[in-house]
Amino acid sequence: MRLHLPRPRSLAAQLFAMQVVLVAAVVAGCAVFAYVTDRAQAEETARRQSTATATAVAESPAVVAAARSADPTAALQPYAEALRLRSGVNFVVIMAPDGTRWTHPEPEQIGRTYLGHIDPAVRGETFSETHMGVLGRSVRTVAPVVDHEDGGRVIALVSAGITIEKISEQVREQVTALLGMAGAALALGGAGTYVINARLRRHTKGMNATELSRMHDYHEAALHAVREGLVMLDGQRRIALINDGARELLGLAGPDGDEVVGRPAAELGLPASLTGALLASEPRVDELHLTDERVLVVNTRPVVGGERRGTVVTLRDRTELQALSGELDSERGFTEALRSQAHEAANRLHTVVSLIELGRVDEAVGFATAELELAQALTDRVVTAVGEPVLAALLLGKAAQANERGVELTLTDDSRIDDGVLPVSLPSRDLVTILGNLIDNAVEAAGDGAASPPPVGAVGARGVGALREAAADGGRGARVTVTALAEDGELLLRVGDSGPGVRPEDREAVLDRGWSTRGPGRGLGLALVRQAVTRACGSLTLAESPLGGAEFTVRLPLAATAPRRPAVEVRA
């Protein structure tokens, strides 16, 4: 047998019940207070009314004259009854100084003794009291009738009063009206409370306080546990929520990190392309954006519920993956270089074998010797000038790739980097990113700008020598020059090409993510170069190459405390 416990009421239902009880308590308290206040005010009003009536009767000359007569009742009874009906009091009793009634609303009580205190009135004082009489408990006032012609002697007494029952009836009428208004107020308050709580129920999805608290705890734990960045913007594009991962990825984890919430996204100092993605109204899917130190994958989706309520942004760090991808491209390039060299070696070997088979041994030996000297020349030049093994291997591999594409890659005579010069703070990965991307772009540009680059097959056994002859004959050979120099406390890397160059109108945007002349999906290499240069506190200059194309110059400080240079400079 399973025991089904009732589900706790939702937060909206609990608030509704609490508000109804509160409104009812306030209305009931007001009703009790009004009843007590009205009762006191009614008794005070009755006291004033009875005092006014008794005083007016006691000062009447007709009453004084009747009190002197032999039969006061005959003259005063009709007068007292008429006055009682007009004044609204319950009784007007005129009596002798000893308390014998001369008038009374009930005629059978005439001649009997008055029930109540009369001593102060006999002494000439007017006083009020609450006392039980023939008509019941009443608020009454007793006033003396003074004969001024007889030396101010008290010749009669007048008592006027209103019963408590009549006072209670008046109060009941007022309380009934009050309760009616209180009921209307309770109904109106209950209706307003119901409407408000119905809206609250929609917002809380019918969850109770415990469920909301548990969800908040899960929400906070999830935000801090997720390594990916999560940013939520409100309808005014302000930061409504940001987790620890997003603070770190966006570089907002400093001392002012806690002040990010509530700030407009446009004022966070992020790169323009990333800011544009955050502020975009349309969804963004797996877009790559670069900050000064990271490569981020950005996804955005607007929150829509009848109106635009904000945007949810997720951020993934692709810096390490991009670096590994770059290393993989380098390894692939080395593989291609080895394949190209193997292909060239096979062609040379076939040529040598063919010459030997033809009996032309001397020519075979001369050809082999010349090719070995030519192939070793660039290797010796690179190894001699560049003592840094990573850069030397990169240059040799890129030279082989360029040779296969019909582009002559040369290292300038003034290049010189001794082994051990580069500091630990300048990682080899960044050097590969910078120089590798610049050479790749230069080779592509030079290949596009060549008048008629020789095909790979035409290079054949002569390799670079054939390319040099083609350049000399054609006058417009595809060329790339590389300068690698470490001196005066900085590392200089310069790559120039003989390609078409960069148009003046594109020079400002050439280093932005996505800029490329080769269609969509390209344009990340130069942006990665700029990021690596910025990370190393260096500078990147774009100018026109003496070969006719573009020339990129990178200067990186070799000292850890070197001043930061402008990241990008564009010259005509």
C-alpha positions, 0 to 999 in steps of 0.5 A: 500500500502506497501512501500518497502525501498531499503536495505542498501548496504552491507559493502563489496559493500560500501567498493568496491564503496569507493575504486573504487572512491578512485582509480579513484580520485588518478589516475585522480589527477596523470593524471592532475598533469602529464599533468601540469608537462608535459606542463611546461616541454614541454614549457621549452624544446621548449624554450631551443631548440629555444634558441639553434637554434637561437644562432647557426644561429646568430653565423654562419659566413655564416649568417654574410656574407649574412647579409653584402650582397646586397640581404640577402634573396637570401642566407638566405631563403634556409638556414633558411628553411633547418635548420628549417626542421632539427632542429624541430622548427616551424620557423627560421626568420632572419631579419634586425635590424629594424625588416624587415624579410629576411626569413620566412616559408611563403614567402609572409611574407618576407619583412614585419615587424617582430611581436614581441619584438626585442629591447633587441636583438638590444642591443646585448642581447639574450632573450626568450618570448611567443608571438602571431605571424603569425603562432600563439602563440609561444615560441620564442628566439631572438638572435643578429647577431654581426659583430665582424669585424665592432666593434661588431655592430648588423647587423641582428637578428635571431628569432627561435620558436616553436608554442604552438599548436605543444607543446600541440600536444606533450603533448596530445600524452604524456597525451594519453599514460598516460591516457591509463596507468591510465585506466589500473591501474584503471582496475587493482585496480578495479579488485583487489578491487573486489576480496578483497571485494568478500572475505570480503563479504563472511566473513561478510555474506553480512551484512552492517555496521549497521547490523554488529554493531547491531550484535556485540552489541547483541553478547556482551550483550548475552555473559555477560547475559548468566550465563553458561560459554562459551570459544572459542579456536582458531586453536592454542588452545589459548583463543579467547573469554571467558565470565564472567561466564566462568571466574568465573567457571574456577577461572579466575576472579581475577586481571589477568582475562583480560589477559586470552584472547590470552593465551594458554589453557594449561597455565591457571593452570586448572586441568589436566583432564579439560585441556585435555578436552579443548585441545581434538580434538573430541567432549565431551558431558556432561563430569563431571570435578572438579576444586578446588571448583566446579563440572563442566559439560563440552561440547566441539565441534570443529569449522570446515570449511575446516580446524580446526578453533578452539573449542567451550566449554560450562561450566555448574556449577553442584556444587550445584546440586552435593551437593544436590545429595549427600544430597539426597543420604544421605537421601536415605541412612538414609531411607534404614537404617530405612528400615533395622532397621525396618526389623531387628525389625520385625524379633526380634518381630516375634522371641519374639512373637514365644517364648511367643506363645511356652510358653517360656516367660523367654527366650523371655524376655532374648532375647529381653533384649539382642537385645535391649542392643546390638542395643543400644550399637553402638548408645550410643557409637556414641552419646557419642563420637561424639557430632556433630549431623550431623556426629553422624546421618551419622555414625548411618545411615552408620552403619545400611547400613553396617550391612545390607550388612554384614559389621561390622562398628565400631567407634574406642575408641579414637574417640571424637568430642564435640559439638560446636567444629567445626567452621562455616567455615567448613560446614556440607555439606563438612563433609557429602561429605568427611566422607560419600563417604569414608565410602561408598567406604570402605563398598563396598571394605570390602564387596568385600574382605570378604571371605563369608559375611553372607546374610542379612537374616542370620543376622536375629534377632541377627544383629551385634552380628551375624556378630561378631560371623561370623568374629570370626569364619571365621577369615576374617570378613568384617570390617570398622573402623572409627576414628573421633577426634578433637584435637590440632586445627584440625579435624581428620577423618580416615576410614580403611577397610578389603578389597583388598586395592589399588594396588601400581600402582593405588595409584597416580590416585585413587583420580582422576575423573573417577577412579574406579574398578566398571566400567564406570560411577563411580569414582566421590566420591573420587574426590569430597572428594579431592575437599572438602578437598582442599576447607577446606585447609586440607590434604588427606592421603592414606595408608595401613590399619591395617585391610589389606585394604586401609586407608584414613586419612583426616585432616582439620584445625579447625582455619580459619587462619590455614596454607594450607596443601598438598592436597594429600599424598600417602604412601605405 
